[in-house]
Amino acid sequence: MINAVGNRMTREIARQRSIADQIERSQTQISTQKKLLRGSDDSVASHRIATIGTAQASTETWARNVKSAEAMVAQADTALGTAGNLLSRARELTLSAANGSMNPADRASVAAELTAIADEIDSLAATRDVNGEPLFAASSARTMRFDTDTSFAPVPTAADAFVVDGNPVSTMLRDAAAAVGGGDTAIIGASLDTLAAGISHVADQRATMGLAAGRLERIGDSLASRSITLADERSGLEDTDLAVAIAQLNAQNLTLEAAQSAFARINRQSLFDILS
């Protein structure tokens, strides 16, 4: 009889210890707001969380690439816009010298401004990004990855942006400057055509920048949506539902208090009470 009572008491103590462990676990889940405290709690969910974590890291990297590329495209668009304005100004100057009525001093002034524009165009072609890298690459365009299967060069090379039919735009300007300075009306006329081609080419490059900007915006939106979806799924797997956890903790506390109260009453009985 005494052994039976002792066994019951041992089992009751073990049960209360188990409830206390459950309370501690619930308290930890509430304080950390994570319901999975160890991988062994739910191996399938833990594996999925690890997979989601990898996907989130990749998505964050690609999103940063999109932001970087958008900044590059905006900077390139500004540079090309400036180049287009300079070329339009250069063509106006060349056109003013085309009728041959300018005196040598005026031609020299126009030639000097055209040469200055050529130098500025060269500076634009050599623009560097915020990291100090050439914005318009000298050889191959800088390709960037924006998703598992999506990579492209957001900004053209210097040759693509500032060379027309093998002739650098700055060379066109210097040729026009030399023609204006020398009063060579035939070459001035030809320069008007090449400058018009340069203006059209730069405009086309700006249009390409617009397409790149639109594509990057769509990719960025897709990545943002994916990031939200992954975060929601991960939260559902590992985050504590506070309302449920608090209700569970209250129930566990009540259960433990009731068990401890009953256990205390039993322990107050005498040996005679137990034996009878």
N, C-alpha and C positions, 0 to 999 in steps of 0.2 A: 504493500500500500504506500509506504513511504517512498519507495523507488518510483512508483507511478506518479506520485505528486511531484517528486524531484524532476522527473522527465517532462512533465507538463510545464513546470516552471522554466526549465531550460529551453523548451520550445517557445514559450512565451517571450523569454528574454531575446531569443534569436529573432522572433517576429518583430518585436519592438525595435531591435537594432536595424532590421531590414527597412522598417518604416522610416527610421531616422535617416538611413542612407538615402531613401527616396526623397525625403524632405531636403536634405543637403543638395541632392542633384537638382531638384526643382529650384532651390534658391540660386544655385549656380547658373541654371538656364535663364533665370530671370535677370540676374545681375549682368551676365555676359550677353544676354539676348541671343544666345546660340543654343539650339536644342541638341545638336550633335557635339558632344564633348570629346568623344574619341571616335576613331575610324571604325572601331568594332561596334559602335552603337547601331550603325546601319551601313554595312559595307557597300551596298548598291548605291545608296544616296551619296556616300563619301566619295566613291569613284566618279559619280556624275559631277559632284561639286568640283573635284580636281580637274575634270575635263572642261567644265565651264570656266574655271579659273584660267586655264591655258587659253581658251577662246577669248576671254576678256582681256588678257594681256596682249594678245595679237591685235584685237580690235582697238585697244588704246594706242598701240604703236602705229597702226594704219591711220587712225584719226589724227595723230600728231603729224604724220606724213601729209595728210590732206591739208591741215592748217599751214604747214610749211610751204607746200606747193601753192596754196592760195595766195600766200604772201609773195612768193616768187612771181606768180602770174600777174598780180596787181602791180608789182614793181616793174615787170617787163612791159606791161601795158602802158604804164606811165612813161617809160623810156621811149617806147615806140611812138606814143602820142607826141612827145617832145620832138622826136626825129621827124615825124610827119609835118609838124608845124615849121620846123627849120627848113625842110625841103620845100615847102610851099613858099616860104620867104625867099629861099634861094632862087626858085623859079621866077618869082616876081622881079627880083633883082636882075636876073639874066634877061628876062623879057624887056626890061627897061633899057637894057644895053643893046637890044637886038636891032634897033632902027639905025644904028651907026651915027646918031647925032650927038652922042656924048663927047665931051672933050677929054683929053688924056687924064686929067686930074680926077674927073668923075669916074672914068673907067677904072683907075687905080683904086679909088675908094670902094667901088663895087667889088672889084677883084679881091681886095683885102677882106671884105665882109664875107665873101664866098669861101675864102680860105679859112676864116675863123669858124664858119659853120661846118666846114669839113672836119676841122679839129674837134669841134663839139660832137659831131656824129661819131668820130672815133672814140671819144670819151664815153659816149652812150653805149657803144658796142662793147666797151671794156668794163661796164658797170659790174660791181660786185654785190652779192647778196648780204644779208645780215651776218652770215657766218664767214664773210671774207672770201667766199668762193666766186668765181666768175658766174654772173647771172646767165649770160649767153656763152655757152661752152665753146671753146676754141675748136674742138674736134667733134667727138660724138656727144649728142645731147644727153643730159643727165636724166636717166630713167629712174623713176621712183615706184615703189610698190604700194598699192592702196587696198589690196584685198588678196585673197589666196590666188585668184586668177586674173587680177587686174593690176597692170603696171604700164606706165607710159611716161614719156618725157613731157612735163607740163610747159616747158619753155624751149623755144628753138635754139639752135646753135647761132653763133654770131654770123656765120656764113649764110644760114637760111634767112636770118632777119635783115642783114645789111649788105647782101650781095645780090645783084640782079644780073642774070645771064652771065655770070662769071666776072662781072665788073663791080667792085665795091662802091657803095654809094658815096663814100668820101672821095674816091677817085673821080667819080662823075663831077663832084663839086670842084675839085682842083682843076680838072680839065676845063670846066666852065670858067673858072677864075682866070686861067691862063688865056683862054679865048677872049674873054672880056678885056683883060689887060692889054692884049695885043690887037684888039679891034678886029678880030677874025670873025666876020659875020657868018660865014658858012659853018664854022665849028660852034659858034654861039647858037645857031639854029638847031644843029644836031644835039647840043647840050640841053636845049629846051625839051626835046623828045626824050632823052635819057632821064632827065629830072622828072618828067611826067611819069615815066615808067617806074622810077624810084618811089614817087609818091604813091602810086597805085600798089606797088609791092609792099610798102610799109603798111598801107591800109589793109591789105589782105592778111598780113601778119597779125595786125591788131584784131581782125575778125577771128583768126585762129585762137588768139588769146581769149577772146570772148567765149568761144566754144569750149576751150579748156576750163575756163572758170565755171561754166554751166555744168560741165561733166563732174568737176570736183565738188560742186555744191550738191549734186545728186548723190555722189558717193558718200559725202559727209553725212547727208540725211539718212542714208541707208545704214551707215555704221552707227549713227546715234540711235536709230530704231532698234538695231540688233543689240546694242549695249543695254538698252532698257529691257529688252526681252530676256537677255541672259541674266541681268541683275534680278529681275522678277522671279525667274526660275530658281536661281540660286537662293534667293530669300525664302522661297517656299520650301526649299529642301533643308536649309540650315538655321533659319531664324526662328526664334521662339515666338509663339503666339501668346503674348503677354496675358490676355484675358483668360485663355484656357489654362496657362501655367499657374496664374495666381489662384484661380478657382481650384485647381488640382492641389496646390500647396495648402490652401485652407482646409481642404478635405483631409489631406494627409496629417496636418496638425491636429485636427479634431479626432481623427482615428488614433493617433499616438496618445493624445491626452486621455481619451477614454480607456485605452489599453493600460496606460500607466495608473489611472485611478483604480481600475478594477484589480490590477496587480497589487497595488498598495493595500486594498481592502483584504485581499486574500492573505497577504503576508502578515497582516495584523492578527489573523486567527492563531489560536494556540495549537500545540501539537495534539491536544485532546480533541479540539474541534475538527482537526483534519482527520484523525483516526475514527471519529464518530460519524 
